[in-house]
Amino acid sequence: MALEFSEISTLGCMFFSKRELGNASKSLENLKKFTLKVKNKVKSDSNVRFGTGKSAFINAMDPNDPKVLDDMCKSISAAIAIKKWLYEVHNESPDTKIKKGYMTGNVWPPPVNAFKLSAFGMADYNSSDIILYTGKQGSNEYYYGVSLKKKNKEHDDDPTLINKAFDSVMDGSEFNTIKNDIKKLRINWFADKIRKAHQKKLILIERAHQDLPDEKLILAKPAGTDDPYPNIKGTLKEGYDGGTSFRKWMNNEIGNGNLYSSMLKIIEPHIDLFANSLINLVLKVNLSNKLNANKDLNKYYFGFALVTGVGRLVNYTPNIGTGAVYPQESVLAALASLSSTKKPYKMVQIPNPAGEESNAAKVFFEIRKGKVPILRLQVRYKGSFTAQPQFQAFLTKEFKEIIKGKIPNY
């Protein structure tokens, strides 16, 4: 797992007051001094717990590194937003300073490893990047998980909430037929493109490969390259490993062809099943139910939110934006509001938001309930065409407004 400095810096910020966070953002010198304070805190305080990787995080916290300071601006924004969430939603103090903080990752430290969940085909269904402990009230101990994202400016596109193989959405035997049909479609589609490229003399299917069935053809490797036919980069004229024209041709065929629309036709008869599964994976709809089902966790209170820190270092000046928090309670209320209508789910292909200048093998969809878009999906091949396409998911502007309390227009 890649080291993400903003996670440890946000966790460290939660041990400080809003006044200290505000003061840190007033000047470059203040920001450097505060970064050093956070570093010393997470390095020496036993209330900051790591499952693994402590030395890597500590070593990365260089207060003279502009990238570190840039992330610290985002972390200050996130911490201020988290404090507001804890106060307004969970009745914590107006300026909550946590008592303990936990870094998750490949290894979750005790006792928060009890909150780690493998469910719905995901090893990390509880996607908390950091977990905050605010103390004990009565017999309950209060923990809060934060799935942390970041961006430079408030009006920038939101970061992706999930980046997974496409068929990871479809966990469970009820999806077997859909997955098998999509697999057959992909194999036949790419085999057809390889044969088309051969006819156009872009590549040469070797004689020994020409009668292979589709499934074996797309995995076969012609002489002169270690890549199977779909992953060849250059044309026969350029040399398979010496150019990029064939890769560009294949990207164009995928981006402008019927591969994704054909996949959508397979999914459409099962769109409710698919949409609910996707929404559950992205928005952790069943997280509370899963945790509550574990009687060993009865003494713990666990809140969860998606949080985006907003900020950057501009001309060596700290610029702190307003962080965004999407509490689990509000997400579930928004989904319940949408579910009250009998309008069906739809999966609708939409234009590339960036325009048509991109030649990447990707396409965009929205998951909608009636007229309301909930999630925007980007589905694309990254690297190998013989592997599953990857999908990224983003909250739509309309659904974020419903989470904040706006009445949906069905």
C-alpha positions, 0 to 999 in steps of 0.5 A, spaced: 500 500 500 502 506 498 504 511 503 499 517 503 502 522 508 495 526 508 492 520 512 497 521 518 498 528 518 490 529 518 490 524 524 496 528 527 492 534 526 486 531 530 490 532 537 490 539 536 485 545 537 481 549 532 485 555 534 492 551 533 490 549 526 487 556 524 494 559 526 498 554 522 495 556 516 497 564 517 504 563 514 509 559 511 513 559 517 507 557 522 505 551 517 512 549 518 513 549 525 506 546 526 508 540 521 514 539 526 509 539 532 505 534 528 511 530 527 513 530 534 506 528 536 505 522 532 512 520 533 513 520 540 506 519 543 503 512 545 496 514 543 498 514 536 498 507 534 500 504 527 499 497 525 505 497 520 509 503 517 510 508 522 518 509 520 516 510 513 510 515 515 515 519 520 521 519 515 516 522 510 514 528 515 519 533 512 517 540 514 521 543 509 518 539 503 513 543 499 509 536 497 509 535 505 506 542 506 501 542 501 498 535 504 498 539 511 494 544 508 489 539 506 489 535 512 488 542 516 482 542 512 480 535 513 481 536 521 477 542 521 471 539 517 471 532 522 471 536 528 465 540 525 462 533 523 463 530 530 460 536 534 454 536 529 452 529 528 455 525 534 454 530 540 462 531 541 465 537 544 465 543 539 472 543 538 474 535 539 481 533 540 481 526 540 484 521 545 487 516 541 488 515 533 489 509 529 492 508 522 489 503 518 492 500 512 494 492 511 495 491 518 490 494 523 492 495 530 488 493 536 483 494 538 480 497 532 482 491 528 476 488 530 472 493 526 476 491 520 471 487 515 471 483 509 465 483 506 461 483 499 468 481 496 472 486 499 477 485 504 477 492 506 469 493 506 470 498 512 474 503 508 477 507 514 483 510 513 484 513 520 480 511 526 479 516 532 478 515 539 474 520 543 473 517 549 468 513 554 461 515 556 458 510 561 459 503 558 460 505 551 467 507 547 467 512 542 470 510 535 470 514 528 472 512 522 474 516 516 475 515 509 479 520 507 480 524 500 483 530 498 483 535 492 486 542 491 480 547 490 473 546 492 470 546 485 475 541 483 473 534 481 472 530 487 477 524 487 474 517 486 471 513 492 473 507 489 478 504 484 476 496 482 476 491 477 469 491 474 466 484 476 468 486 483 461 489 483 458 483 482 459 478 488 455 472 489 452 467 486 446 471 483 451 474 479 454 468 476 450 468 469 452 476 468 459 475 469 459 469 465 456 473 459 460 479 460 466 474 460 464 471 453 462 478 450 469 480 452 473 474 449 469 474 443 470 482 442 477 482 443 478 476 438 474 480 433 478 486 433 485 482 433 482 478 426 480 485 424 487 488 425 490 482 421 485 484 415 487 491 415 495 489 416 496 492 422 498 486 425 499 479 423 496 473 426 501 467 425 499 461 421 499 457 428 494 461 431 489 463 426 485 457 427 485 458 435 478 459 439 477 466 441 479 465 448 486 462 446 487 467 441 487 473 445 492 470 450 497 467 444 503 471 443 506 473 436 514 472 435 517 479 436 514 481 443 512 478 450 505 481 449 499 477 447 495 480 441 491 485 444 496 488 448 501 489 442 503 496 442 506 498 435 504 495 428 507 490 424 510 496 420 513 499 426 515 493 430 510 490 435 515 494 441 517 499 437 511 504 436 504 506 439 500 506 433 496 499 434 495 501 442 492 507 439 488 504 434 485 499 440 484 504 444 479 508 439 476 501 438 474 500 445 472 508 446 468 509 440 466 502 439 460 497 442 464 494 447 461 497 453 454 498 450 454 491 449 456 490 456 450 495 459 445 490 455 447 484 459 447 488 465 440 492 464 435 486 465 439 486 472 440 493 473 437 493 480 441 488 483 447 491 480 446 498 482 444 496 489 451 492 489 455 498 487 452 503 491 453 498 497 460 497 495 462 505 494 457 508 500 458 502 505 451 502 506 451 495 510 457 497 514 453 499 520 449 492 520 455 488 519 458 491 525 452 491 529 452 483 527 458 482 531 456 482 539 463 483 541 463 490 538 457 491 543 461 496 547 463 500 542 460 506 538 462 507 531 461 512 526 463 513 519 464 518 514 467 520 507 471 526 508 475 530 503 480 535 505 481 541 501 487 546 500 494 547 497 500 551 498 500 557 493 506 561 492 509 558 498 503 561 502 498 556 505 491 556 502 486 552 506 479 550 503 472 548 506 473 540 507 467 536 505 464 531 510 459 526 508 456 522 514 454 515 513 447 517 517 446 522 511 448 518 506 443 512 508 438 518 509 439 520 502 438 513 499 432 512 503 429 518 500 430 516 493 428 509 495 421 511 497 420 513 489 418 507 485 422 510 479 427 504 477 434 504 477 438 506 470 445 505 468 446 511 463 452 512 458 454 519 458 459 523 454 466 524 457 466 530 462 473 532 459 470 532 452 473 528 446 480 529 446 482 523 450 484 517 446 484 513 452 479 506 452 474 509 457 467 510 457 462 514 463 456 512 466 451 514 471 447 510 476 440 514 476 434 513 481 429 516 476 432 522 474 436 523 480 444 521 478 447 518 484 454 515 482 458 517 476 462 511 473 468 511 469 470 504 466 476 503 463 482 499 461 488 500 464 494 497 462 492 490 459 486 488 455 486 481 457 484 483 464 478 486 467 476 493 465 477 498 472 472 502 474 472 508 478 466 511 482 464 519 484 459 522 487 454 526 483 453 533 484 445 532 485 446 526 490 451 530 494 446 536 495 441 530 497 446 528 502 446 535 505 438 535 506 435 538 499 429 534 497 430 530 490 426 532 484 425 525 481 
